[in-house]
Amino acid sequence: MADSDDEALREQLRVFGLSDNEINTYFTLLELGEATTSTVADDTGVTQRSVYNIVERLEARALVRVNDHVSPTTIRALPPSEAMADISDRIDAMTPALEERFTETEPRTSEIEMAKSRRKALRQLTEDVAAAESEVLVSVPADVFPEIESELRAALDRGVFVLLLVAEVEDADAAAERYAGAGTVVRCWGDEMAFAYAVDDERAMIGSADVFDGAYFEEGVVWVSEWGLTGAVIATFLGAYWPFAWEVDVAERPDLPVTCSWFRRATFAATRHLRAGADLRVEVETESGERLAGRVVEARQALVDPATNEFTLENSLVLETDEGRVSVGAPGGFLEEFRGSSVTLRSVSE
């Protein structure tokens, strides 16, 4: 057997938990067929006492059989087909029990890819929007919007919170009618703007909108699926793109009571109701498991005009509770006193 084949076979046996000494002993027995412990010790270079221990472990794995009814004791290698069949049966027997213990989760390893064609960028965008469960933030040129419009409207129908920014809009007067109902909040911009989107704080893409101008774009756009990198795209979208575009459409305020598991949706809903003159009471389940209740004093945000945030990216609710005034932000935040994982808004009169 060639050295490379021998090493490959050894590696496979290591996968099954065999040590190098066990592998050497097993190989010796395969070549000899049957041998005494002293013969195996001489061939492998280990002590006879060690051979006894090694053979005991090999027998437990059903690779060899010890003939201790004869003197001197001999060890016989079982036919490989028989030994491997036994290992296969053991694996088959374990599989159902292991499946019962297995919890399937989404991969947590981060991914970074480049898209250098209009086709790939559009495919990734539409697939991610179609899979969105909570939120979509997207900035696209006006000529690309028709290709994702149906997926955006379908996402809204599923209850997804959508912030849509359409760039290179030539007719500002017609924009309100053209993009009505395409997002929870829709904004437009007359000039070029970078292409970007983020979905559920998990997947994002950012780069030049030139990727849509032809079949191939050398610089490419970057797609990521890692919380920190996705967060950077969200921060860029909300901090550098969104504030400079003009608002053309805003969804109606949701009926009360309403429970929001996505914090930007809660801030949006509170803002809309406060501006309609509602007196709101809120119940918050925090990231740490605490529960807060109180009256909503203020919503600080820049999702809808006019902005009420005191600093870029601020997105929080200020509550008057029995213990005093407190601020609540989104999970992962660090400036607010509490981080809300679930927010229920209701009228004080209820």
C-alpha positions as CSV (number, residue, x, y, z in Angstrom):
1,M,0.0,0.0,0.0
2,A,1.3,3.5,-0.9
3,D,2.3,5.7,2.0
4,S,-0.4,8.2,1.1
5,D,-3.0,5.5,1.1
6,D,-1.7,4.1,4.4
7,E,-1.9,7.5,6.1
8,A,-5.4,8.2,4.7
9,L,-6.6,4.8,6.2
10,R,-5.0,5.7,9.5
11,E,-6.8,9.1,9.5
12,Q,-10.1,7.4,8.9
13,L,-9.5,5.0,11.8
14,R,-8.5,8.0,14.0
15,V,-12.0,9.4,13.3
16,F,-13.4,6.3,15.0
17,G,-11.3,7.1,18.1
18,L,-8.4,4.6,17.6
19,S,-5.0,5.7,18.9
20,D,-1.8,5.3,16.8
21,N,-0.7,2.3,18.9
22,E,-4.2,0.7,18.5
23,I,-4.0,1.3,14.7
24,N,-0.5,-0.3,14.5
25,T,-1.6,-3.3,16.5
26,Y,-4.7,-3.7,14.4
27,F,-2.7,-3.5,11.1
28,T,-0.3,-6.1,12.5
29,L,-3.1,-8.5,13.3
30,L,-4.7,-7.9,9.9
31,E,-1.4,-8.9,8.2
32,L,-0.7,-11.9,10.5
33,G,-4.3,-13.1,10.8
34,E,-3.8,-14.5,14.2
35,A,-0.8,-14.1,16.6
36,T,0.2,-14.4,20.2
37,T,0.7,-11.3,22.3
38,S,4.4,-11.7,22.3
39,T,4.5,-11.8,18.5
40,V,2.4,-8.6,18.3
41,A,4.6,-6.9,20.9
42,D,7.7,-7.7,18.9
43,D,6.2,-6.5,15.6
44,T,4.7,-3.2,17.0
45,G,7.5,-2.3,19.4
46,V,5.3,-2.0,22.5
47,T,5.5,-4.0,25.7
48,Q,3.5,-7.2,26.0
49,R,1.5,-5.6,28.9
50,S,0.5,-2.8,26.6
51,V,-0.5,-5.2,24.0
52,Y,-3.0,-6.8,26.4
53,N,-4.5,-3.4,27.1
54,I,-4.7,-2.4,23.4
55,V,-6.2,-5.7,22.4
56,E,-8.9,-5.4,25.1
57,R,-9.9,-2.1,23.6
58,L,-9.9,-3.5,20.0
59,E,-12.0,-6.4,21.1
60,A,-14.5,-3.9,22.7
61,R,-14.7,-2.3,19.3
62,A,-15.4,-5.7,17.6
63,L,-12.2,-5.5,15.5
64,V,-10.5,-8.5,17.0
65,R,-11.3,-11.6,19.0
66,V,-9.1,-12.9,21.9
67,N,-8.7,-16.7,22.1
68,D,-8.0,-17.0,25.8
69,H,-9.2,-20.6,26.0
70,V,-5.9,-21.7,24.4
71,S,-2.3,-21.5,25.7
72,P,-0.6,-19.3,24.8
73,T,-3.4,-16.8,24.3
74,T,-3.8,-15.7,20.7
75,I,-5.5,-12.7,19.1
76,R,-7.3,-13.0,15.7
77,A,-8.4,-10.1,13.5
78,L,-12.0,-10.3,12.5
79,P,-12.7,-10.0,8.7
80,P,-12.8,-6.3,7.9
81,S,-16.2,-6.6,6.2
82,E,-17.6,-8.1,9.4
83,A,-15.9,-5.5,11.7
84,M,-17.0,-2.5,9.5
85,A,-20.5,-3.9,9.3
86,D,-20.6,-3.9,13.1
87,I,-19.5,-0.3,13.3
88,S,-22.1,0.6,10.7
89,D,-24.8,-1.1,12.7
90,R,-23.7,0.8,15.8
91,I,-23.9,4.1,14.0
92,D,-27.3,3.3,12.7
93,A,-28.5,2.4,16.2
94,M,-27.2,5.7,17.6
95,T,-28.6,7.9,14.9
96,P,-32.3,8.1,16.1
97,A,-31.3,8.9,19.7
98,L,-28.9,11.6,18.5
99,E,-31.6,13.1,16.3
100,E,-33.9,13.4,19.3
101,R,-31.3,15.4,21.1
102,F,-30.4,17.6,18.1
103,T,-31.7,21.1,17.9
104,E,-31.5,22.6,14.5
105,T,-30.4,26.2,14.4
106,E,-29.4,28.7,11.8
107,P,-25.6,28.8,11.2
108,R,-23.9,31.4,13.4
109,T,-20.8,31.8,11.4
110,S,-20.5,35.0,9.5
111,E,-20.5,35.1,5.7
112,I,-19.2,37.8,3.3
113,E,-19.8,37.6,-0.4
114,M,-19.3,39.9,-3.4
115,A,-21.9,40.5,-6.0
116,K,-20.5,41.8,-9.3
117,S,-23.6,41.6,-11.5
118,R,-27.0,43.1,-11.6
119,R,-28.5,39.6,-11.7
120,K,-26.8,38.4,-8.5
121,A,-27.4,41.6,-6.6
122,L,-31.1,41.5,-7.5
123,R,-31.5,37.8,-6.7
124,Q,-29.9,38.3,-3.3
125,L,-32.1,41.3,-2.6
126,T,-35.3,39.7,-3.6
127,E,-34.5,36.4,-1.7
128,D,-33.7,38.3,1.5
129,V,-36.8,40.5,1.3
130,A,-38.9,37.4,0.6
131,A,-37.4,35.7,3.8
132,A,-37.9,38.8,6.0
133,E,-39.8,38.3,9.2
134,S,-39.5,41.6,11.1
135,E,-37.8,44.4,9.1
136,V,-36.5,45.5,5.8
137,L,-34.5,48.7,5.2
138,V,-33.7,49.3,1.5
139,S,-32.3,52.0,-0.7
140,V,-32.6,51.4,-4.5
141,P,-32.6,53.5,-7.7
142,A,-36.0,54.3,-9.1
143,D,-35.5,52.0,-12.1
144,V,-34.8,49.0,-9.8
145,F,-37.9,49.5,-7.6
146,P,-40.4,47.8,-10.0
147,E,-38.3,44.6,-9.8
148,I,-38.7,44.4,-6.0
149,E,-42.0,46.0,-5.6
150,S,-44.1,42.9,-5.3
151,E,-41.7,41.4,-2.7
152,L,-41.9,44.6,-0.7
153,R,-45.7,44.7,-0.7
154,A,-45.8,41.0,0.2
155,A,-43.5,41.7,3.1
156,L,-45.8,44.4,4.3
157,D,-48.7,42.0,4.1
158,R,-46.8,39.6,6.4
159,G,-46.5,42.4,8.9
160,V,-42.8,43.3,8.2
161,F,-41.7,46.8,9.0
162,V,-40.4,48.4,5.8
163,L,-38.3,51.6,5.4
164,L,-38.0,52.2,1.6
165,L,-35.8,54.9,0.1
166,V,-36.0,55.4,-3.7
167,A,-33.2,57.3,-5.3
168,E,-32.9,59.0,-8.7
169,V,-36.6,60.0,-8.6
170,E,-37.1,62.5,-11.5
171,D,-40.8,63.5,-10.8
172,A,-41.1,64.5,-7.2
173,D,-44.7,65.5,-7.6
174,A,-45.7,62.0,-8.8
175,A,-43.6,60.2,-6.2
176,A,-46.3,60.1,-3.5
177,E,-48.7,58.3,-5.7
178,R,-46.2,56.0,-7.3
179,Y,-44.7,54.7,-4.1
180,A,-47.8,54.8,-1.9
181,G,-48.1,51.7,0.3
182,A,-44.8,50.3,-0.8
183,G,-43.3,50.7,2.6
184,T,-44.2,51.5,6.2
185,V,-42.4,54.8,5.5
186,V,-41.2,55.8,2.1
187,R,-38.7,58.5,1.2
188,C,-37.3,59.7,-2.1
189,W,-34.1,61.4,-3.3
190,G,-33.6,63.1,-6.6
191,D,-29.9,62.2,-7.1
192,E,-27.8,59.1,-7.0
193,M,-27.4,57.3,-3.7
194,A,-25.6,54.1,-2.7
195,F,-27.5,50.8,-2.9
196,A,-28.1,49.3,0.5
197,Y,-30.4,47.0,2.3
198,A,-30.7,45.2,5.7
199,V,-33.1,42.5,6.7
200,D,-33.9,41.4,10.3
201,D,-30.6,42.7,11.6
202,E,-29.1,39.5,10.1
203,R,-28.4,40.0,6.4
204,A,-27.3,43.1,4.5
205,M,-25.8,44.4,1.2
206,I,-24.1,47.7,0.4
207,G,-22.2,49.3,-2.4
208,S,-22.5,51.4,-5.5
209,A,-25.8,51.5,-7.3
210,D,-23.7,51.2,-10.5
211,V,-24.0,47.4,-10.0
212,F,-27.5,47.8,-11.6
213,D,-26.2,49.6,-14.7
214,G,-24.9,46.6,-16.7
215,A,-24.3,42.9,-16.7
216,Y,-21.0,43.1,-14.8
217,F,-19.6,45.6,-12.3
218,E,-16.0,45.1,-11.4
219,E,-16.0,46.8,-8.0
220,G,-19.0,44.8,-6.8
221,V,-21.3,45.2,-3.8
222,V,-20.8,43.4,-0.5
223,W,-23.3,41.0,1.1
224,V,-22.8,40.1,4.8
225,S,-24.6,37.9,7.3
226,E,-23.0,38.8,10.6
227,W,-24.6,41.0,13.3
228,G,-21.8,43.5,13.7
229,L,-21.3,44.0,9.9
230,T,-25.1,44.2,9.3
231,G,-25.3,46.7,12.1
232,A,-22.8,48.9,10.3
233,V,-25.0,48.9,7.2
234,I,-28.1,49.8,9.2
235,A,-26.2,52.6,10.9
236,T,-25.1,53.9,7.5
237,F,-28.7,53.7,6.1
238,L,-30.4,55.4,9.0
239,G,-27.6,57.9,9.8
240,A,-26.3,58.9,6.3
241,Y,-29.1,58.2,3.8
242,W,-32.5,58.3,5.4
243,P,-32.3,61.8,7.0
244,F,-31.6,63.6,3.7
245,A,-34.4,62.1,1.6
246,W,-37.9,63.6,1.6
247,E,-40.9,61.8,3.0
248,V,-43.6,60.8,0.5
249,D,-45.7,58.2,2.3
250,V,-46.3,57.0,5.8
251,A,-48.5,54.1,6.8
252,E,-51.6,54.6,9.0
253,R,-51.1,54.1,12.8
254,P,-51.9,50.6,13.9
255,D,-55.0,49.9,15.9
256,L,-54.6,49.7,19.7
257,P,-53.7,47.7,21.6
258,V,-50.7,46.6,19.6
259,T,-47.7,44.4,20.6
260,C,-44.4,45.0,18.8
261,S,-41.5,42.5,19.1
262,W,-39.4,44.8,16.8
263,F,-38.5,48.0,18.6
264,R,-38.4,50.3,15.6
265,R,-42.0,49.3,14.9
266,A,-42.9,50.2,18.5
267,T,-41.3,53.6,18.2
268,F,-43.1,54.2,14.9
269,A,-46.5,53.2,16.3
270,A,-46.0,55.3,19.5
271,T,-45.0,58.3,17.4
272,R,-48.0,58.1,15.1
273,H,-50.4,57.7,18.0
274,L,-48.9,60.5,20.1
275,R,-49.1,62.9,17.2
276,A,-52.8,62.0,16.8
277,G,-53.3,63.1,20.4
278,A,-53.5,59.7,22.0
279,D,-52.6,59.2,25.7
280,L,-50.6,56.0,25.7
281,R,-49.8,53.4,28.3
282,V,-47.0,50.9,27.6
283,E,-46.0,47.5,28.9
284,V,-42.4,46.5,28.2
285,E,-40.7,43.1,28.6
286,T,-37.0,43.9,28.8
287,E,-34.1,42.0,27.3
288,S,-33.2,40.9,30.8
289,G,-36.7,39.6,31.6
290,E,-37.9,42.6,33.7
291,R,-41.3,44.1,33.1
292,L,-42.0,47.8,33.0
293,A,-45.3,49.7,32.8
294,G,-46.1,53.3,32.5
295,R,-47.3,56.2,30.4
296,V,-45.5,57.1,27.2
297,V,-44.1,60.6,27.6
298,E,-42.0,60.8,24.5
299,A,-40.9,58.9,21.4
300,R,-37.4,59.8,20.2
301,Q,-36.8,58.8,16.6
302,A,-36.0,59.9,13.1
303,L,-38.1,57.3,11.2
304,V,-40.8,59.8,10.4
305,D,-40.9,63.6,10.1
306,P,-40.4,65.7,12.1
307,A,-37.4,63.9,13.7
308,T,-37.4,64.0,17.6
309,N,-34.1,62.3,18.3
310,E,-31.4,64.1,20.2
311,F,-28.6,62.3,18.5
312,T,-28.0,60.2,15.4
313,L,-29.7,56.8,15.5
314,E,-31.5,57.4,18.7
315,N,-34.6,55.3,18.8
316,S,-36.2,55.1,22.2
317,L,-39.3,55.6,24.3
318,V,-39.4,57.7,27.5
319,L,-41.9,56.3,30.1
320,E,-43.3,57.7,33.3
321,T,-43.5,54.8,35.7
322,D,-44.3,54.5,39.4
323,E,-40.5,54.6,40.1
324,G,-40.0,57.7,37.9
325,R,-39.1,58.5,34.4
326,V,-37.0,55.9,32.4
327,S,-35.8,55.4,28.9
328,V,-36.2,52.2,26.9
329,G,-34.3,51.4,23.7
330,A,-33.9,48.4,21.4
331,P,-32.0,45.2,22.3
332,G,-28.3,45.8,21.9
333,G,-28.6,49.4,22.8
334,F,-26.4,50.9,25.5
335,L,-27.5,54.5,26.1
336,E,-31.0,53.8,27.4
337,E,-31.7,52.5,30.9
338,F,-33.6,49.5,29.6
339,R,-33.7,47.5,26.4
340,G,-37.1,46.3,25.3
341,S,-37.7,42.9,23.6
342,S,-41.5,43.3,23.5
343,V,-43.6,46.4,23.7
344,T,-47.4,46.6,24.1
345,L,-49.0,49.9,23.5
346,R,-52.6,50.7,24.6
347,S,-54.8,53.6,25.3
348,V,-54.7,54.9,28.9
349,S,-58.5,54.8,28.8
350,E,-58.6,51.0,28.1
